[in-house]
Amino acid sequence: MLRTFIGLFNRLMPKEEPFIDKFVQHADRVAEAARAFRAIVHGEGTREDLVAIIRKMEREADRITEETIEATHRTFITPFDRSQIQALIDGLDDTVDTMKDASRRILLRGIHDFTPQMKQMADEVVRCAEIVRESMPMLESVSRESEPLLENFKKVKRAKKVVNDLRDSGLAQLWSPENTLSPGEKLLVEETYDLVALVADRLKDVAKTVTGIVSEHV
């Protein structure tokens, strides 16, 4: 009788969902996609294979996002506010989506030539993705890990500034009178700069969401 009661009680108790594990899993996909995206820009490996990796990461990320959102409806116990969980998982998902879209455009437009600035920008994208990945397990103890989490946001912010500076430098060279590319070619190069910069924007958005979570728990 007692065993039956305990079993019934356990079934009625709200279950704690592994939200932090989901964030880590998603951030793993973000980092893997970022490394493939960097390889495309650096001209390493087979472009079609690298785009396929990014698409695979995007599909897996979509699944994790869906599981995370469903979990918020199954439990009363969450590590932080549901709106913050939604914002964080959506931000991670938007990052992978942006990399998939950018890599697809690069492939479809037949872009093969990437400037030194673009390559450095892609390096910073990987740096940001790895910082975001490093930050996810810290969310298990936001109060205790508040300082390293905030420091990581500063690192992402600095990396994003590097991306912006590289983009501005590249565009200045692109539109200088000495550049002999045709107007159409120049527009294509400018679009490529924008695509790489947009990925960094998405990663900065994720870091900013994490900062918001920290500010409400310290």
Secondary structure as a PSIPRED ss2 file (coil, helix, strand):
# PSIPRED VFORMAT (PSIPRED V4.0)

   1 M C   1.000  0.000  0.000
   2 L H   0.000  1.000  0.000
   3 R H   0.000  1.000  0.000
   4 T H   0.000  1.000  0.000
   5 F H   0.000  1.000  0.000
   6 I H   0.000  1.000  0.000
   7 G H   0.000  1.000  0.000
   8 L H   0.000  1.000  0.000
   9 F H   0.000  1.000  0.000
  10 N H   0.000  1.000  0.000
  11 R H   0.000  1.000  0.000
  12 L H   0.000  1.000  0.000
  13 M C   1.000  0.000  0.000
  14 P C   1.000  0.000  0.000
  15 K C   1.000  0.000  0.000
  16 E C   1.000  0.000  0.000
  17 E C   1.000  0.000  0.000
  18 P C   1.000  0.000  0.000
  19 F H   0.000  1.000  0.000
  20 I H   0.000  1.000  0.000
  21 D H   0.000  1.000  0.000
  22 K H   0.000  1.000  0.000
  23 F H   0.000  1.000  0.000
  24 V H   0.000  1.000  0.000
  25 Q H   0.000  1.000  0.000
  26 H H   0.000  1.000  0.000
  27 A H   0.000  1.000  0.000
  28 D H   0.000  1.000  0.000
  29 R H   0.000  1.000  0.000
  30 V H   0.000  1.000  0.000
  31 A H   0.000  1.000  0.000
  32 E H   0.000  1.000  0.000
  33 A H   0.000  1.000  0.000
  34 A H   0.000  1.000  0.000
  35 R H   0.000  1.000  0.000
  36 A H   0.000  1.000  0.000
  37 F H   0.000  1.000  0.000
  38 R H   0.000  1.000  0.000
  39 A H   0.000  1.000  0.000
  40 I H   0.000  1.000  0.000
  41 V H   0.000  1.000  0.000
  42 H H   0.000  1.000  0.000
  43 G C   1.000  0.000  0.000
  44 E C   1.000  0.000  0.000
  45 G C   1.000  0.000  0.000
  46 T C   1.000  0.000  0.000
  47 R H   0.000  1.000  0.000
  48 E H   0.000  1.000  0.000
  49 D H   0.000  1.000  0.000
  50 L H   0.000  1.000  0.000
  51 V H   0.000  1.000  0.000
  52 A H   0.000  1.000  0.000
  53 I H   0.000  1.000  0.000
  54 I H   0.000  1.000  0.000
  55 R H   0.000  1.000  0.000
  56 K H   0.000  1.000  0.000
  57 M H   0.000  1.000  0.000
  58 E H   0.000  1.000  0.000
  59 R H   0.000  1.000  0.000
  60 E H   0.000  1.000  0.000
  61 A H   0.000  1.000  0.000
  62 D H   0.000  1.000  0.000
  63 R H   0.000  1.000  0.000
  64 I H   0.000  1.000  0.000
  65 T H   0.000  1.000  0.000
  66 E H   0.000  1.000  0.000
  67 E H   0.000  1.000  0.000
  68 T H   0.000  1.000  0.000
  69 I H   0.000  1.000  0.000
  70 E H   0.000  1.000  0.000
  71 A H   0.000  1.000  0.000
  72 T H   0.000  1.000  0.000
  73 H C   1.000  0.000  0.000
  74 R C   1.000  0.000  0.000
  75 T C   1.000  0.000  0.000
  76 F C   1.000  0.000  0.000
  77 I C   1.000  0.000  0.000
  78 T C   1.000  0.000  0.000
  79 P C   1.000  0.000  0.000
  80 F C   1.000  0.000  0.000
  81 D C   1.000  0.000  0.000
  82 R H   0.000  1.000  0.000
  83 S H   0.000  1.000  0.000
  84 Q H   0.000  1.000  0.000
  85 I H   0.000  1.000  0.000
  86 Q H   0.000  1.000  0.000
  87 A H   0.000  1.000  0.000
  88 L H   0.000  1.000  0.000
  89 I H   0.000  1.000  0.000
  90 D H   0.000  1.000  0.000
  91 G H   0.000  1.000  0.000
  92 L H   0.000  1.000  0.000
  93 D H   0.000  1.000  0.000
  94 D H   0.000  1.000  0.000
  95 T H   0.000  1.000  0.000
  96 V H   0.000  1.000  0.000
  97 D H   0.000  1.000  0.000
  98 T H   0.000  1.000  0.000
  99 M H   0.000  1.000  0.000
 100 K H   0.000  1.000  0.000
 101 D H   0.000  1.000  0.000
 102 A H   0.000  1.000  0.000
 103 S H   0.000  1.000  0.000
 104 R H   0.000  1.000  0.000
 105 R H   0.000  1.000  0.000
 106 I H   0.000  1.000  0.000
 107 L H   0.000  1.000  0.000
 108 L H   0.000  1.000  0.000
 109 R C   1.000  0.000  0.000
 110 G C   1.000  0.000  0.000
 111 I C   1.000  0.000  0.000
 112 H C   1.000  0.000  0.000
 113 D C   1.000  0.000  0.000
 114 F C   1.000  0.000  0.000
 115 T C   1.000  0.000  0.000
 116 P H   0.000  1.000  0.000
 117 Q H   0.000  1.000  0.000
 118 M H   0.000  1.000  0.000
 119 K H   0.000  1.000  0.000
 120 Q H   0.000  1.000  0.000
 121 M H   0.000  1.000  0.000
 122 A H   0.000  1.000  0.000
 123 D H   0.000  1.000  0.000
 124 E H   0.000  1.000  0.000
 125 V H   0.000  1.000  0.000
 126 V H   0.000  1.000  0.000
 127 R H   0.000  1.000  0.000
 128 C H   0.000  1.000  0.000
 129 A H   0.000  1.000  0.000
 130 E H   0.000  1.000  0.000
 131 I H   0.000  1.000  0.000
 132 V H   0.000  1.000  0.000
 133 R H   0.000  1.000  0.000
 134 E H   0.000  1.000  0.000
 135 S H   0.000  1.000  0.000
 136 M H   0.000  1.000  0.000
 137 P H   0.000  1.000  0.000
 138 M H   0.000  1.000  0.000
 139 L H   0.000  1.000  0.000
 140 E H   0.000  1.000  0.000
 141 S H   0.000  1.000  0.000
 142 V C   1.000  0.000  0.000
 143 S C   1.000  0.000  0.000
 144 R C   1.000  0.000  0.000
 145 E C   1.000  0.000  0.000
 146 S H   0.000  1.000  0.000
 147 E H   0.000  1.000  0.000
 148 P H   0.000  1.000  0.000
 149 L H   0.000  1.000  0.000
 150 L H   0.000  1.000  0.000
 151 E H   0.000  1.000  0.000
 152 N H   0.000  1.000  0.000
 153 F H   0.000  1.000  0.000
 154 K H   0.000  1.000  0.000
 155 K H   0.000  1.000  0.000
 156 V H   0.000  1.000  0.000
 157 K H   0.000  1.000  0.000
 158 R H   0.000  1.000  0.000
 159 A H   0.000  1.000  0.000
 160 K H   0.000  1.000  0.000
 161 K H   0.000  1.000  0.000
 162 V H   0.000  1.000  0.000
 163 V H   0.000  1.000  0.000
 164 N H   0.000  1.000  0.000
 165 D H   0.000  1.000  0.000
 166 L H   0.000  1.000  0.000
 167 R H   0.000  1.000  0.000
 168 D H   0.000  1.000  0.000
 169 S H   0.000  1.000  0.000
 170 G H   0.000  1.000  0.000
 171 L H   0.000  1.000  0.000
 172 A H   0.000  1.000  0.000
 173 Q H   0.000  1.000  0.000
 174 L H   0.000  1.000  0.000
 175 W C   1.000  0.000  0.000
 176 S C   1.000  0.000  0.000
 177 P C   1.000  0.000  0.000
 178 E C   1.000  0.000  0.000
 179 N C   1.000  0.000  0.000
 180 T C   1.000  0.000  0.000
 181 L C   1.000  0.000  0.000
 182 S C   1.000  0.000  0.000
 183 P H   0.000  1.000  0.000
 184 G H   0.000  1.000  0.000
 185 E H   0.000  1.000  0.000
 186 K H   0.000  1.000  0.000
 187 L H   0.000  1.000  0.000
 188 L H   0.000  1.000  0.000
 189 V H   0.000  1.000  0.000
 190 E H   0.000  1.000  0.000
 191 E H   0.000  1.000  0.000
 192 T H   0.000  1.000  0.000
 193 Y H   0.000  1.000  0.000
 194 D H   0.000  1.000  0.000
 195 L H   0.000  1.000  0.000
 196 V H   0.000  1.000  0.000
 197 A H   0.000  1.000  0.000
 198 L H   0.000  1.000  0.000
 199 V H   0.000  1.000  0.000
 200 A H   0.000  1.000  0.000
 201 D H   0.000  1.000  0.000
 202 R H   0.000  1.000  0.000
 203 L H   0.000  1.000  0.000
 204 K H   0.000  1.000  0.000
 205 D H   0.000  1.000  0.000
 206 V H   0.000  1.000  0.000
 207 A H   0.000  1.000  0.000
 208 K H   0.000  1.000  0.000
 209 T H   0.000  1.000  0.000
 210 V H   0.000  1.000  0.000
 211 T H   0.000  1.000  0.000
 212 G H   0.000  1.000  0.000
 213 I H   0.000  1.000  0.000
 214 V H   0.000  1.000  0.000
 215 S H   0.000  1.000  0.000
 216 E C   1.000  0.000  0.000
 217 H C   1.000  0.000  0.000
 218 V C   1.000  0.000  0.000
